[in-house]
Amino acid sequence: MTQNTDVHTPSAPLPPTLRSPEMRRILASSFIGSTIEFYDFLIYVTASAVVFSRLFFTELDPITATIASFGTLAVGYLARPIGGILFGHLGDRVGRKKVLIASMLVMGSATVLIGILPTTEQVGPMAVVMLVALRIIQGIAVGGEWGGAVLIALETAHPNKRGFAGAFANFGAPLGSILAAGAFSIVSLLPDDQFFAWGWRLPFLVSAVLVVLALFIRLRVSETPLFKELKSRAEVPRIPIVEVLHRHRRAVLIGLAAVVSHHTISGLANAWAVSHAVSLGVDQASLLGAKSGTSVGMLLGAVVTAYLCDRVGRKPIIIAGIGAAVIWALPMMMLVDTGTLGGFIAGVGVAETIQGAILGPLAAYTAELFPTAVRYTGASLCFQLSSTIGAGLFPLAVTSFLAATGGNIYIVAAAWIAFLLVCLIAVASARDGRNRDLRQAGPAPTSRV
């Protein structure tokens, strides 16, 4: 086994163990904060599948209204790379902690405002304009959340545990999905007239309470030792994104390939599958309850592989997960296309477990591609741009393609498989970063990514 190169000099303080009070606060901040951010982001995903087409696109036929609703969903994903670059710049310049607090406040405010937004029936086309604007703000905020939540844990943890520590931000994503699906499952029990009048707003308004809880925890954590060390040497780059694109292009492409494999599953399982099953007549309340249950598989898969990635490496696990996604792509779409609750649970349940298996080591894998000076910007760019491609544009493209071809899922599945194979080849071509010394302050040579 390769010797771990993360050796700490006698002058450097020893990193805290995962069970120390300091590290527990950091992990709680990373986990709870990302849970709430992704809850906020994903309740919009669910609402776009079951609510917005009826309340904001009332002049369109059902299929076109659904496509338009997914269009607003895609706008949020398009904004995520902007947030990754903007908050990444601040995170690499002024610190991880301050940016995490700012992203939480922006996200919470946008989500609550969506919960009190007037509909098209009340204010006309301006309702759609406001909805899109708030979705863009959501996208920018969540674009800055992931990188900071990962780095504040990964850059503080012991080198032999940093894969598991960094994954706490990713653990928040499936739990956020569970809470989002669960919240809509509960309000879907209301009669239709009450649900569409005011019930759908409740999951958005609850976010205000959750944000206060997350801020209380985040205000108590410290800045990461690696960033403090970098700042003390005055080696903070003036424009991190320029440094990333100039010196770390290959790292960006590899990171994009790894993360987009996860996000394509997220886009199809969270948005397209729900909308498609509802259109085929599956009971909405039962479907959302089942969706909450299938997200548990994603969380368990992520926890197991995050634990294993500190022992066997990040790369083998991600490759195995992408391979499993290739095998399951067509069966998942066929099962959802049966128009039955059981088919949905089987197809999406396995898909989300595979998604979780890829998600576990993904935070460490992506962050380890970049040096400390540009790590926030580089990792955020990879994660958020891939979310735009995989989770934002894929549901829109699949829905549009199926409408144009009369529901031919086989061609869509073939294209998805080809896309996943490209991701697999890219990940296989890169080195595993488990033993990389993160205390390097300067940029890593592109040839050694």
C-alpha positions as CSV (number, residue, x, y, z in Angstrom):
1,M,0.0,0.0,0.0
2,T,1.2,3.5,-0.9
3,Q,2.5,5.4,2.2
4,N,0.3,8.3,3.1
5,T,2.1,11.5,2.2
6,D,0.0,13.7,4.5
7,V,2.7,13.9,7.1
8,H,2.3,16.7,9.6
9,T,5.4,18.5,10.8
10,P,6.1,18.9,14.5
11,S,5.3,22.6,14.3
12,A,1.9,21.9,12.8
13,P,-1.0,21.1,15.3
14,L,-2.3,17.6,15.1
15,P,-5.7,17.5,13.3
16,P,-8.7,16.7,15.6
17,T,-10.2,13.3,15.7
18,L,-13.7,12.8,14.3
19,R,-14.9,12.4,17.9
20,S,-13.4,15.6,19.3
21,P,-15.8,18.4,20.3
22,E,-14.4,20.7,17.6
23,M,-14.7,18.2,14.8
24,R,-18.2,17.2,15.9
25,R,-19.3,20.8,15.5
26,I,-17.6,21.0,12.1
27,L,-19.2,17.8,10.9
28,A,-22.6,18.9,12.2
29,S,-22.3,22.3,10.5
30,S,-21.3,20.6,7.2
31,F,-24.1,18.0,7.5
32,I,-27.0,20.1,8.7
33,G,-26.2,23.1,6.6
34,S,-26.0,21.1,3.4
35,T,-29.1,19.1,4.4
36,I,-31.1,22.4,4.6
37,E,-29.6,23.9,1.5
38,F,-30.5,20.8,-0.5
39,Y,-33.9,20.5,1.1
40,D,-34.6,24.1,-0.1
41,F,-33.3,23.3,-3.5
42,L,-35.0,19.9,-3.9
43,I,-38.5,21.0,-2.7
44,Y,-38.4,23.2,-5.8
45,V,-37.6,20.0,-7.9
46,T,-40.7,18.3,-6.5
47,A,-42.8,21.4,-6.9
48,S,-41.7,21.7,-10.5
49,A,-42.9,18.1,-11.1
50,V,-46.3,18.3,-9.4
51,V,-47.3,22.0,-8.8
52,F,-45.8,24.7,-10.9
53,S,-47.1,23.5,-14.3
54,R,-50.7,24.0,-12.9
55,L,-50.2,27.3,-11.1
56,F,-47.7,29.2,-13.2
57,F,-48.2,27.9,-16.7
58,T,-52.0,27.8,-16.9
59,E,-52.3,28.8,-20.5
60,L,-50.3,25.8,-21.8
61,D,-51.3,22.2,-22.6
62,P,-50.2,19.7,-19.9
63,I,-47.0,18.4,-21.7
64,T,-45.8,21.9,-22.7
65,A,-46.6,23.2,-19.2
66,T,-44.4,20.4,-17.7
67,I,-41.6,21.2,-20.1
68,A,-41.9,24.9,-19.1
69,S,-41.9,23.9,-15.4
70,F,-38.7,21.9,-15.9
71,G,-37.3,24.9,-17.7
72,T,-37.5,26.9,-14.5
73,L,-35.9,24.0,-12.8
74,A,-33.0,24.0,-15.3
75,V,-32.5,27.8,-14.8
76,G,-31.6,27.1,-11.1
77,Y,-29.1,24.5,-12.2
78,L,-27.7,26.9,-14.8
79,A,-27.1,29.4,-12.0
80,R,-25.2,26.9,-9.8
81,P,-21.9,27.3,-11.7
82,I,-22.2,31.1,-11.3
83,G,-22.6,30.5,-7.5
84,G,-19.7,28.1,-7.5
85,I,-17.4,30.7,-9.1
86,L,-18.7,33.6,-7.1
87,F,-18.7,32.0,-3.7
88,G,-15.6,30.0,-4.6
89,H,-13.8,33.2,-5.3
90,L,-14.8,34.5,-1.9
91,G,-14.1,31.2,-0.2
92,D,-10.5,31.1,-1.6
93,R,-10.0,34.8,-0.8
94,V,-11.6,35.4,2.6
95,G,-12.3,32.0,4.0
96,R,-14.6,29.0,4.0
97,K,-16.7,29.9,7.1
98,K,-17.8,33.4,6.1
99,V,-19.0,32.1,2.7
100,L,-21.0,29.3,4.3
101,I,-22.9,31.7,6.4
102,A,-23.6,34.0,3.5
103,S,-24.8,31.1,1.2
104,M,-27.2,29.9,3.9
105,L,-28.8,33.3,4.4
106,V,-29.3,33.8,0.6
107,M,-30.8,30.4,0.1
108,G,-33.2,30.6,3.0
109,S,-34.4,34.0,2.0
110,A,-35.1,32.9,-1.6
111,T,-36.9,29.8,-0.5
112,V,-39.2,31.6,1.9
113,L,-40.1,34.1,-0.8
114,I,-41.1,31.3,-3.2
115,G,-43.4,30.1,-0.4
116,I,-45.3,33.4,-0.5
117,L,-45.1,34.0,-4.2
118,P,-48.4,35.0,-6.0
119,T,-49.5,32.7,-8.9
120,T,-50.2,33.5,-12.5
121,E,-54.0,33.7,-11.7
122,Q,-53.3,36.4,-9.2
123,V,-50.7,38.7,-10.9
124,G,-50.4,37.3,-14.4
125,P,-47.0,36.7,-16.2
126,M,-45.1,38.6,-13.5
127,A,-45.5,35.5,-11.3
128,V,-43.3,33.4,-13.7
129,V,-40.7,36.2,-13.8
130,M,-40.5,36.3,-10.0
131,L,-40.4,32.5,-9.8
132,V,-37.5,32.3,-12.3
133,A,-35.6,35.1,-10.5
134,L,-35.9,33.4,-7.1
135,R,-34.9,30.1,-8.7
136,I,-31.8,31.8,-10.0
137,I,-31.0,33.1,-6.5
138,Q,-31.5,29.6,-5.1
139,G,-29.1,28.2,-7.7
140,I,-26.4,30.8,-7.0
141,A,-26.7,30.1,-3.2
142,V,-26.5,26.3,-3.4
143,G,-23.6,26.7,-5.9
144,G,-21.6,28.2,-3.1
145,E,-22.8,25.8,-0.3
146,W,-21.3,22.5,-1.4
147,G,-17.7,23.5,-1.7
148,G,-17.5,25.3,1.6
149,A,-19.4,22.5,3.5
150,V,-17.0,19.9,2.1
151,L,-13.8,21.9,2.7
152,I,-14.5,23.0,6.2
153,A,-14.6,19.4,7.2
154,L,-12.1,17.9,4.8
155,E,-9.4,20.5,5.5
156,T,-9.7,20.1,9.2
157,A,-10.0,16.3,9.6
158,H,-7.1,13.8,10.0
159,P,-5.7,12.8,6.6
160,N,-6.7,9.2,7.1
161,K,-10.3,10.2,7.7
162,R,-10.8,13.1,5.3
163,G,-12.8,11.2,2.8
164,F,-15.4,10.3,5.4
165,A,-15.3,13.8,6.9
166,G,-15.7,15.6,3.6
167,A,-18.6,13.4,2.7
168,F,-20.8,14.8,5.5
169,A,-21.8,17.6,3.1
170,N,-22.9,14.9,0.6
171,F,-24.8,13.0,3.4
172,G,-26.9,16.2,3.6
173,A,-28.0,15.8,0.0
174,P,-29.9,12.5,0.4
175,L,-31.3,13.6,3.7
176,G,-32.4,16.9,2.1
177,S,-34.1,14.8,-0.6
178,I,-35.8,12.6,2.0
179,L,-37.1,15.7,3.9
180,A,-38.2,17.4,0.7
181,A,-40.1,14.4,-0.5
182,G,-41.5,13.8,2.9
183,A,-42.7,17.3,3.3
184,F,-44.6,17.2,0.0
185,S,-45.9,13.8,0.7
186,I,-47.5,15.1,3.9
187,V,-49.1,18.2,2.3
188,S,-50.2,16.0,-0.7
189,L,-52.7,14.4,1.7
190,L,-54.7,17.6,1.7
191,P,-57.7,17.8,-0.7
192,D,-56.5,19.0,-4.2
193,D,-58.1,22.4,-3.8
194,Q,-56.3,23.1,-0.5
195,F,-53.1,21.6,-1.7
196,F,-52.9,23.9,-4.7
197,A,-54.3,26.9,-2.9
198,W,-51.9,26.9,0.0
199,G,-50.6,23.4,1.0
200,W,-47.7,23.4,-1.4
201,R,-46.3,26.6,0.2
202,L,-45.8,25.0,3.6
203,P,-42.5,23.1,2.7
204,F,-41.0,26.4,1.5
205,L,-42.0,28.3,4.6
206,V,-40.6,25.7,7.0
207,S,-37.2,26.5,5.6
208,A,-37.0,29.7,7.8
209,V,-36.9,27.7,11.0
210,L,-34.3,25.3,9.6
211,V,-32.0,28.1,8.5
212,V,-32.0,29.6,12.0
213,L,-30.9,26.2,13.3
214,A,-28.1,25.9,10.8
215,L,-26.8,29.4,11.4
216,F,-26.6,28.8,15.1
217,I,-24.3,25.8,14.5
218,R,-22.2,27.4,11.7
219,L,-21.4,30.5,13.8
220,R,-19.6,28.3,16.3
221,V,-17.1,26.6,13.9
222,S,-13.6,27.8,13.1
223,E,-11.8,28.5,9.9
224,T,-9.9,25.5,8.4
225,P,-6.2,25.2,9.4
226,L,-5.1,24.8,5.7
227,F,-6.7,28.1,4.8
228,K,-5.3,29.9,7.8
229,E,-1.8,28.6,6.8
230,L,-2.3,29.8,3.3
231,K,-3.5,33.2,4.4
232,S,-0.6,33.6,6.8
233,R,1.8,33.1,3.8
234,A,-0.1,35.7,1.8
235,E,-0.5,33.2,-1.1
236,V,-4.1,33.7,-1.7
237,P,-4.7,34.1,-5.5
238,R,-6.2,37.4,-6.7
239,I,-8.6,35.7,-9.2
240,P,-8.9,31.9,-8.4
241,I,-11.1,31.0,-11.4
242,V,-8.4,32.3,-13.8
243,E,-5.8,30.2,-12.0
244,V,-8.1,27.1,-12.2
245,L,-8.8,27.5,-15.9
246,H,-5.2,28.3,-16.7
247,R,-3.3,25.7,-14.7
248,H,-5.9,23.0,-13.8
249,R,-8.0,22.4,-17.0
250,R,-7.4,18.6,-16.9
251,A,-8.4,18.5,-13.3
252,V,-11.7,20.3,-14.1
253,L,-12.5,17.9,-16.9
254,I,-11.9,14.9,-14.8
255,G,-13.9,16.3,-11.9
256,L,-16.8,17.2,-14.2
257,A,-16.9,13.6,-15.6
258,A,-16.9,12.1,-12.1
259,V,-19.6,14.3,-10.7
260,V,-21.9,14.4,-13.7
261,S,-22.3,10.7,-13.5
262,H,-23.9,11.2,-10.2
263,H,-26.0,14.1,-11.3
264,T,-27.5,12.4,-14.3
265,I,-29.0,9.8,-11.9
266,S,-30.3,12.6,-9.7
267,G,-31.9,14.4,-12.5
268,L,-33.8,11.4,-13.9
269,A,-34.7,9.8,-10.5
270,N,-35.7,13.1,-8.7
271,A,-37.4,15.0,-11.5
272,W,-38.2,13.0,-14.7
273,A,-39.2,9.8,-13.0
274,V,-41.6,11.6,-10.6
275,S,-43.2,13.7,-13.3
276,H,-43.4,10.7,-15.7
277,A,-45.0,8.4,-13.2
278,V,-47.6,11.0,-12.2
279,S,-48.4,11.6,-15.9
280,L,-49.1,7.8,-16.2
281,G,-51.6,7.9,-13.4
282,V,-49.6,6.9,-10.3
283,D,-51.2,8.4,-7.2
284,Q,-49.2,11.6,-6.3
285,A,-49.3,11.2,-2.5
286,S,-48.2,7.6,-2.6
287,L,-45.5,8.4,-5.1
288,L,-44.0,11.1,-3.0
289,G,-44.1,8.9,0.1
290,A,-42.3,6.2,-1.9
291,K,-39.7,8.8,-3.1
292,S,-38.9,9.7,0.4
293,G,-38.2,6.0,1.1
294,T,-36.0,5.4,-1.9
295,S,-33.8,8.3,-0.8
296,V,-32.9,6.3,2.3
297,G,-31.0,3.9,-0.1
298,M,-29.0,6.8,-1.4
299,L,-28.1,7.9,2.1
300,L,-27.0,4.4,3.1
301,G,-25.0,3.9,-0.1
302,A,-23.2,7.2,0.5
303,V,-22.3,6.5,4.1
304,V,-20.9,3.0,3.3
305,T,-18.8,4.1,0.4
306,A,-17.6,7.3,2.2
307,Y,-16.3,5.0,4.9
308,L,-14.7,2.6,2.5
309,C,-13.0,5.3,0.4
310,D,-10.5,6.1,3.2
311,R,-9.4,2.4,3.0
312,V,-9.6,1.4,-0.7
313,G,-9.5,4.8,-2.4
314,R,-12.0,7.0,-4.1
315,K,-11.4,6.0,-7.7
316,P,-12.3,2.2,-7.6
317,I,-15.6,3.0,-5.8
318,I,-16.6,5.7,-8.3
319,I,-15.7,3.4,-11.3
320,A,-17.8,0.6,-9.8
321,G,-20.7,2.9,-9.2
322,I,-20.7,4.3,-12.8
323,G,-20.5,0.7,-14.1
324,A,-23.6,-0.2,-12.0
325,A,-25.4,2.9,-13.4
326,V,-24.6,1.7,-16.9
327,I,-26.2,-1.7,-16.2
328,W,-29.3,-0.2,-14.5
329,A,-30.1,2.7,-16.9
330,L,-32.5,0.9,-19.2
331,P,-34.2,-1.2,-16.5
332,M,-34.9,1.9,-14.4
333,M,-36.6,3.7,-17.3
334,M,-38.6,0.6,-18.2
335,L,-39.8,0.1,-14.6
336,V,-40.8,3.7,-14.2
337,D,-42.6,3.5,-17.6
338,T,-44.8,0.7,-16.4
339,G,-46.9,3.4,-14.7
340,T,-47.1,1.5,-11.4
341,L,-46.0,2.4,-7.9
342,G,-44.1,-0.8,-7.6
343,G,-42.2,-0.2,-10.8
344,F,-41.3,3.3,-9.7
345,I,-40.0,2.1,-6.3
346,A,-37.9,-0.7,-7.8
347,G,-36.5,1.4,-10.6
348,V,-35.8,4.6,-8.6
349,G,-34.8,2.7,-5.4
350,V,-31.9,0.8,-7.0
351,A,-30.9,3.9,-9.1
352,E,-30.7,6.1,-5.9
353,T,-28.7,3.5,-4.1
354,I,-26.2,3.5,-7.0
355,Q,-26.2,7.3,-6.9
356,G,-25.4,7.2,-3.2
357,A,-22.5,4.8,-3.8
358,I,-21.0,7.3,-6.3
359,L,-21.7,10.2,-4.0
360,G,-19.9,8.8,-0.9
361,P,-16.3,9.4,-2.2
362,L,-17.1,12.2,-4.6
363,A,-16.4,15.1,-2.2
364,A,-12.9,14.0,-1.4
365,Y,-12.2,12.9,-5.0
366,T,-13.1,16.3,-6.4
367,A,-11.5,18.4,-3.7
368,E,-8.2,16.5,-3.9
369,L,-7.8,17.4,-7.6
370,F,-6.9,21.0,-6.6
371,P,-4.4,22.7,-4.3
372,T,-5.5,24.7,-1.2
373,A,-5.2,28.1,-3.0
374,V,-7.9,27.3,-5.5
375,R,-9.6,24.3,-4.0
376,Y,-13.0,26.0,-3.2
377,T,-13.2,27.4,-6.7
378,G,-12.0,24.3,-8.5
379,A,-14.1,21.8,-6.6
380,S,-17.2,24.0,-6.7
381,L,-16.9,24.6,-10.5
382,C,-16.7,20.8,-11.1
383,F,-19.6,20.0,-8.9
384,Q,-21.9,22.8,-9.9
385,L,-21.3,22.8,-13.7
386,S,-21.9,19.0,-13.7
387,S,-25.2,19.6,-11.7
388,T,-26.2,21.9,-14.5
389,I,-25.6,19.3,-17.1
390,G,-26.8,16.2,-15.3
391,A,-29.6,17.3,-12.9
392,G,-30.7,20.5,-14.6
393,L,-30.7,19.8,-18.4
394,F,-31.1,16.1,-18.4
395,P,-34.8,16.0,-17.2
396,L,-35.7,18.8,-19.6
397,A,-33.9,17.0,-22.5
398,V,-35.4,13.6,-21.7
399,T,-39.0,15.0,-21.3
400,S,-38.7,17.0,-24.6
401,F,-37.2,14.0,-26.4
402,L,-39.8,11.6,-25.2
403,A,-42.6,14.0,-26.3
404,A,-41.0,14.3,-29.8
405,T,-40.5,10.5,-30.3
406,G,-43.8,9.3,-28.8
407,G,-42.2,7.9,-25.6
408,N,-39.2,5.9,-27.0
409,I,-37.3,5.2,-23.8
410,Y,-34.8,2.9,-25.4
411,I,-33.0,5.6,-27.4
412,V,-32.9,7.8,-24.3
413,A,-31.4,5.0,-22.2
414,A,-28.8,4.3,-24.9
415,A,-27.7,7.9,-25.0
416,W,-27.6,8.0,-21.2
417,I,-25.4,4.8,-21.2
418,A,-23.0,6.3,-23.7
419,F,-22.7,9.4,-21.6
420,L,-21.9,7.4,-18.5
421,L,-19.3,5.4,-20.3
422,V,-17.5,8.6,-21.2
423,C,-17.5,9.5,-17.5
424,L,-16.2,6.1,-16.6
425,I,-13.2,6.4,-19.0
426,A,-12.3,9.9,-17.7
427,V,-12.3,8.8,-14.1
428,A,-10.3,5.7,-14.9
429,S,-7.6,7.9,-16.6
430,A,-6.9,9.9,-13.4
431,R,-4.9,9.2,-10.3
432,D,-6.6,8.5,-7.0
433,G,-6.0,11.5,-4.6
434,R,-6.3,9.6,-1.3
435,N,-2.6,9.9,-0.5
436,R,-2.1,13.4,-1.8
437,D,-0.6,16.0,0.6
438,L,-3.3,18.7,0.9
439,R,-0.8,21.0,2.7
440,Q,0.7,21.9,-0.6
441,A,0.0,25.6,-1.0
442,G,1.0,26.0,-4.6
443,P,-0.8,24.6,-7.7
444,A,-0.2,20.9,-8.5
445,P,1.3,20.2,-12.0
446,T,-1.4,19.4,-14.5
447,S,0.4,16.3,-15.5
448,R,0.1,14.8,-12.0
449,V,-3.7,15.2,-11.7
